[in-house]
Amino acid sequence: MRFDRIRLSNFKCYEDADLRLDTGVTVIHGLNGSGKSSLLEACFFALYGARALDRTLEDVVTIGAEDAEIELWFEHAGGDYHIHRRIRASGDSAQTAKCVLETPDGSFDGARDVRNHVASLFRMDAEAFVNCAYVRQGEVNKLINATPAQRQDMIDDLLQLGKLEEYRERASDARLGVKSVLDDRRGSLSELDTQIVEKEEKNLHGLLNDLESERNEMESDIERYEAQRDKAQRTLNDAEDVLESYDEKREELTSLASDIESLQTEITETEREHDSLRERASEIRDRISELESNVETELRDTELDTATEGDLTARLDELDTKDEEISGRLEEARMKAQMFDNQASNLAERAEELETRAQEKRNRVKQLTKEVKTATDELENRREKLAEFDDKIESEREAFEDAPVEFGVASDHLDSIRSELADCREEATACRTNLRTAKEQVDEAENLLEAGKCPECGQSVEESPHVDTIAEDRERVSELEAELEELREKQTKLESKIETAEALVAAENCVNELENNRNNVEQLVENREETVEEKREQAETLRDEAKELAADAEGRSEDASELESKAQTYRETVEELEREETSVADAKNRIERIQDVQGKIEDAEDELDRLAEKRTHLQELNDQRRDRLAEKRSRHAELEELYDESKVEEARASKQRAETYLEQVGEELESLREQRDDLIDEIGGVRGEIEALENLRKRREEVVSRVDALESLYDEADDLQAMYGDLRAELRQRNVENLERMLNEVFDLVYQNDSYSRIALDGEYRLTIYQKDGEPLDPEQLSGGERALFNLSLRCAIYRLLSEGIEGSAPMPPLILDEPTVFLDSGHVSQLVELVESMRGLGVEQIVVVSHDEELVGAADDLVQVEKDPTTNRSHVEHGDSLVELVG
């Protein structure tokens, strides 16, 4: 299986990219962070979706884009395939808008169907495929630094054995959960047994029969009392009907008397209200006359002859038109008055500002004039000081007129004399030493001669050949004394010359210092002359600028006066227009007052009509009340004739007897019913306990069945846990054998000329490297570069095991190495190249190496350059025409 082409649109950092991948070794080269790994993630995403990246769909869409498209063309088992995915982003969420897989046998549509078919095609899910094909950046580092236990977990995860451990742990958790539930159910069963025994000891069915018999007897007593109560109740009802009939007549008599009195009162009040309304109508007519007089008064102050609504409305329209015209002119006049006023004010302020600036420049001219005067005086003083320096220098140079050396070499002359004096002193010291030795020899010889012995050999001087040498020694002493005297005289002369030379050096140093000081003062004079000239020019420029500013300020002041005059003219116009506007407003108010008064007149006339209607209504209402009053008086007389007091007394006595009996029988019935209700409650309680006993027996049967099922499930979970552990151990052992074989094949190709013979791998993935002499080595004893290369070899062997499977039948997917040189020094990069070549030799059709290291490009069949635009933060890819382009 190999990738042919990947096309991206708005995928992560790629706005638009189209890349073809060939067989052989492809190096994807670029700086860190340029987006190299994102190309590989796009291939995985195209095959399996977001699960392959451990991300969400929102993470793959470029920020700010509405959708992303990913297309992948790949070859598998001789067939061509094409996947097209489109992701649509909406707010903070995203969803798959399109997912189509085209195969030689047909098409599949939908993310789930495509993912399932791809997994079936490769016989790998997303995690297995990525672990197999993709050697991630930093993964090798983890294998290097991992402990044996950590390395075991990491390799198990890569080989998908970690899931078996996960399943075993789940089975263990399930077994513990079943055990907890089983213990709980066993406790429940014991508790149910106890409750059943307690209820069976109560003889609930016998107790229920006794309570039912007692309840039947009490129901008979209650029925007898209720029959007697019903008879008394009928007597009571008859008496109450009689009393109620006479009470109704008496209440109707009372009500009729009250109604008669009320009707008489209402008739009187209504007549009084009728008179009041007549007085109110008279007042309103007077108010209307007064308002009409006010209208005539206001109309005289207008230009109207009549106060009709049409005339008033037309006049108001004329006044509104005139008011709008005046308002427009007034607004324009105000605007122009304000405009000219603002312009005049601005020009006045600008003139004042210009005058201020002119005065500042004049003040600066005065200050510069003073500074020029001060600087000129200072220049004169410094020029005088230059003359003083010249005199002192000339005076110091006079010391060299009769000197043995010229000016400028006094120090060298002094050093020469001092060297000569040192030599003289050394010669004098040597001479004194020789003189002292010669004198000691002469003294010793003279002493020997006095003793009669040879001064040279110490023998008797008689017949000695060396007797005459003492004369030579004495002559040597005289010569040395003379030489020492000459050296002392020379030393004295040299010391005198040193004093003279030191004086010359001091004079020379003084001249140099004076000349240096003179140069400094001369430079200051030149600088100050330039400064004075600059200040004079600056003062002249400031004078001209001050004149220009003053002239500009005067012109602006004149313009400001002219604009102020215009503003005043418009302010007068504003005052005149405001008076016109006030006049129009007064006229409008007068018209509006007339309209308001006319409205009030109309309201008063409407009220007169309403009062007339109300008076008519009140008259009609009183006529109706008089008719009703006559009817009620007639009914009252009729009822007084029908009322019989003796029948009322007899009915009251019957009612009293019936009420007394009902009260007594009611108390007895209440007591009996309470006793019956207590019996019913007891019967219900007993029946509830019987039902509870039956439920307890049923629950016990269910719990017994559940306990049996849980015991069986516990045994099954225990067996399942052991099965997963055994299966993991068995698969690991089979993987170890195949992995050891493949690792040695890869390692032999990489280290074929080195000093290592083979690698041993035990069941816990502990690795041992054997040297040619059979000496075992731990991988930690290898150098850093060798350990990195060793672990890359291990990772490549894991790739082969995952791709080929235990049975060795699956095709190899592309091998992708992400930044494999991170932990390699330059000396081991060539061995990494050999590792890549060895994987090609083992049948890996396509190898992709992601790296920013330029040393790997030489091993590539194809080169892809990835760059990111720093301004847009978008990446793009380019194919290299030759491997030399990148490093050239």
Secondary structure, 3 states (H helix, E strand, C coil): CEEEEEEEEEECCEEEEEEECCCEEEEEECCCCCCHHHHHHHHHHHHHHHHHCCCCHHHHECCCCCEEEEEEEEEECCEEEEEEEEEEEECCEEEEEEEEEEECCEEEECHHHHHHHHHHHHCCCHHHHHHHHEECCCHHHHHHHCCHHHHHHHHHHHCCCHHHHHHHHHHHHHHHHHHHHHHHHHHHHHHHHHHHHHHHCCCHHHHHHHHHHHHHHHHHHHHHHHHHHHHHHHHHHHHHHHHHHHHHHHHHHHHHHHHHHHHHHHHHHHHHHHHHHHHHHHHHHHHHHHHHHHHHHHHHCCCCCCCCHHHHHHHHHHHHHHHHHHHHHHHHHHHHHHHHHHHHHHHHHHHHHHHHHHHHHHHHHHHHHHHHHHHHHHHHHHHHHHHHHHHHHHHHHHHHCCCCCCCCCHHHHHHHHHHHHHHHHHHHHHHHHHHHHHHHHHHHHHHHHHHCECCCCCCECCCCCCCCHHHHHHHHHHHHHHHHHHHHHHHHHHHHHHHHHHHHHHHHHHHHHHHHHHHHHHHHHHHHHHHHHHHHHHHHHHHHHHHHHHHHHHHHHHHHHHHHHHHHHHHHHHHHHHHHHHHHHHHHHHHHHHHHHHHHHHHHHHHHHHHHHHHHHHHHHHHHHHHHHHHHHHHHHHHHHHCCHHHHHHHHHHHHHHHHHHHHHHHHHHHHHHHHHHHHHHHHHHHHHHHHHHHHHHHHHHHHHHHHHHHHHHHHHHHHHHHHHHHHHHHHHHHHHHHHHHHHHHHHHHCCCCCEEEEEECCCCCEEEEECCCCEECHHHCCHHHHHHHHHHHHHHHHHHHHHCCCCCCCCCCEEEECCCCCCCHHHHHHHHHHHHHHHHCCCCEEEEEECCHHHHHHCCEEEEEEEECCCCEEEEEECCCCHHHHC
